């Protein structure tokens, strides 16, 4: 099975008919990116040459991160599309768009964090344990940090990793509380109380 076919098999059923997985055709493309190719169709484009350098678990979680963006409806729009939309809508809305650009980096990070959470959920749907899903995504982010030369982009991955660590700690705490309550319930049942 080719890598593209393998990734297509990792799409949730609700996305299979309108999300496509293709090899990136651009020169020096990003590792993985999204592109709207029609009104209701999205393409996940992958730089297969660079992609193969990542561990399979890391690839899975990076892929599910992109699927998470699609499911959260946070597919990045090209700047020129947004500018054309703002100009077409008039001056006041155009000014709002410029203000929105200033807040864009925070929103982009928050969208990425939400997509990471969605990637964890998808990994669990496909058979990963919660700890393994967090470890795989954390490993993928660490690898991206190591391979990224641009400071701003590297900082973005570091911020995502920090948020992932906090989320993993919260999940670990919730799991231990659930296990503790299950033990207390079972011990109450044993003693008939």
N, C-alpha and C positions, 0 to 999 in steps of 0.2 A: 504494500500500500504506500502510495506517495505521501509526502508530508502534507500536501494540500488536502488530499482525501482524508487523512487522519484528523486534521483540524476540522474539516467539515463534519466529521462524525462527532466532534465535541460541541457542536452547536446544539442548544436546547431545541426541542421540537417546535416551540412557538416561533423560532427564528429561522428555521431551515428553509422556508419557501421564499424569503426575501433578503437574506443575508448571504453574500457570496464571499468566498475566500480565493484570492488570486495572488500570484507572484507579482511583486512590484516591478514596474517597467521603467521607472525613472532612473536617471543617472544619480548615483549616491543617495538612494532613498533612505528614509528612516527605517528602523528595524521593523516596526509594525505601525500601520496608520489606517484611518477610516476615510472613506470617501462616499458621499451620496452619489449614486449613479442614475438615479431616477426619482420620481416622486415618492415611491414607496420601496426603494431598493438601496441597500448599503453594501459596499464592498470593503472587506478587510484585506489590505494589501501588505504583503510580507516580503522583506528582503531575505530570500531563502539562503543566500550565501552566508550572511551574518547570523541568521536564525539558527542554522545548524550548529553554531558554536555554543549554544545554550543547552543546558541539561533539559531533558524532556519534561520534567516537572515544572521547571522554570518557564518553558515555552507554553505549557498548558495554562499556567496562571496568567502569563502576559496576554495570551489569547483571550482568556475569560475576562480580563480587565477590559479589553476592547469591546467584547460582547456586553459587558456591564455598562459601558458608555452608551451603547446602542439602546439597551433596555431602559436606561435612565434618561434617554433622549437628550444626551449632552454631546452629540456629535459636533466637533469643531467646525465652524463655518470659516471659509476663507475671508480675509480682510476686505477684499474688493467686493465680495457679495454683500457684506454688511454695510460697506460704504454706499454702494449703489442703492441698497434698501433705504438707508437713512436719507440719502439725497432725494429719493423718490417720495419719501414720506413728508418732506418739508423741513424747514430750518429748525423748528423747536425740537422735533424728534431727532434731528441730526445732532443737535447739541447734547441731548440725552445720550446718544450713542457714543459721543466723544467722552462724556463722563463715565459711561459704562466701560470704556477701554481702560480707564485708570484703575477700575476695580477688577479688571479682567484677570490679573495674575492670581488674586485671592480666589476668585470664582473658579478659575482653571484648577487650582490646587484642591478646592473643595469637591469639584466634580470628579477629579482623579481619586480622591479618598473614597467618595461614594462608589465609584467604579471598582475600587479595590475591595470594598465590602461586598459588592455584588459578585466579584470574582471568587471570593471565599465561599459565598453561598452556592455558586455554580459548581465549584470544586467539590463541595459536600454532596451536591446532587449527583455528581458523577463518581462518587465512591471514596473521596478523600475523607480522612478524619479531620476534625477541626484543627487540631495541632499541626498535622501535616500540611494542610492548606496554608496556614499561616507561615510555616517554615519554608514552603516552596515559593510563596510570593515574596517573602522576606529575602530569600536567597536570590531570586530574580532581580529584586531591586538593588541588592548589594552588588550584583554583577553589572547592572546598568551603571551604578555609581562608579565602579572601577573602570568601565570602558568609556565613560563620557568625559570628553576633554573640556567642553564649554562649562564654565563655572556656574552660570545661571541654570542651565539644564541639570547639572549635577546636584545643585542645591534643591531643585524641584524634586528629584528622586530621593534626596536625603530627607526632605520634609514629608514625603509620602511614607518613607520607612519609619520615621518617628511616629507618625499617626498610626501606622500598622502595628508598631510595638505597643502603643497605648491600647489599641483595639484588642490585641492578642492578650494583654494582661487582663482586660475587662472580661474577655471570653473565658480565660483561665479561671478567674474568680467566680464567674457564674457557673462554670462546670463543676468546680469544687463545692459550691453551695448546693447544687443539684445532687451531687453524689452524697454529700453529707445528709441532706434531707431524705434521700432514698434509704440510706443506712438507718436513720432514726425511725423512719416509717417501718422498715422491715424488722427492726429490733422491737418496736412497739407491738407489731403483729406477733412476734415470737413469744413475747411475754403476756400477750392478751390484754394490753392496756389501751 
